[in-house]
């Protein structure tokens, strides 16, 4: 029985994103409709389908999904679809690839999931290539760790952050976000939030203010900002048009910078919450996303 389940599980794992997810959900719905009178059977069928997908994020999410099985409903919003693991002495890789499911906009769902999958494959491929080079040159230390966090998940907004930590002697970290309007089924970009490009100046000036204030309050904090830092060639001047961002659970815009982008490496990833009061006049649709 266990061998058969493993074979079925492998079969599902071989189906490309996102068809596997659609198949599992649709099959559970169909089987549940056919046997409404047998609640236990429907529950077991849908639960088995869920468990065939490896590494569903948290136990609380799984418990919630199972509680909704008779109607299926929102099965899960984000799950771990693929894992790449390698551990051989000084060479270690741990990669978790997320997948977004249950979206009506299948084009967006496929685009995001394929992007996540391709990024995961490339990270693992690059890791193995670099590992072989190190081995041929006498060995060394190499590590890569990648996973994701859910920054916001409410009735309208889903913000997913994907991070990568590379270790070769010292470590480097990157964080990239995708923010989705679940009601309108679209990807929210930074420019789409505002009437025109004035947001670049407004947000940049507010961030400079926050940098200076933080350094004044905490001497351990250093930002490369004019008038305070001695790093003349590294002054933070302005955000980019498509600067990394997400919308937090309070409906606030959060601007994120990669390690070394605006501060020394020990500061790591740095983020700035932009007060909505300074954005209200330039928002495209006030209170829709940012409030």
JONORRA-V649602 format. One record per run of one state. SS is the DSSP state (@ for helix, = for strand, . for the rest). FROM is the first residue (numbers start at 1). LEN is the number of residues. If there is no record, write none. Layout:
BEGIN
SS FROM LEN
SS FROM LEN
END
This chain:
BEGIN
. 1 1
@ 2 12
. 14 5
@ 19 16
. 35 4
@ 39 14
. 53 6
@ 59 9
. 68 1
@ 69 3
. 72 6
= 78 11
. 89 2
= 91 10
. 101 5
@ 106 31
. 137 5
= 142 12
. 154 3
= 157 11
. 168 3
= 171 11
. 182 4
= 186 3
. 189 2
@ 191 3
= 194 1
. 195 3
@ 198 20
. 218 14
@ 232 3
. 235 10
= 245 3
. 248 5
= 253 5
. 258 7
@ 265 3
. 268 2
= 270 5
. 275 1
@ 276 3
. 279 4
= 283 1
. 284 8
END
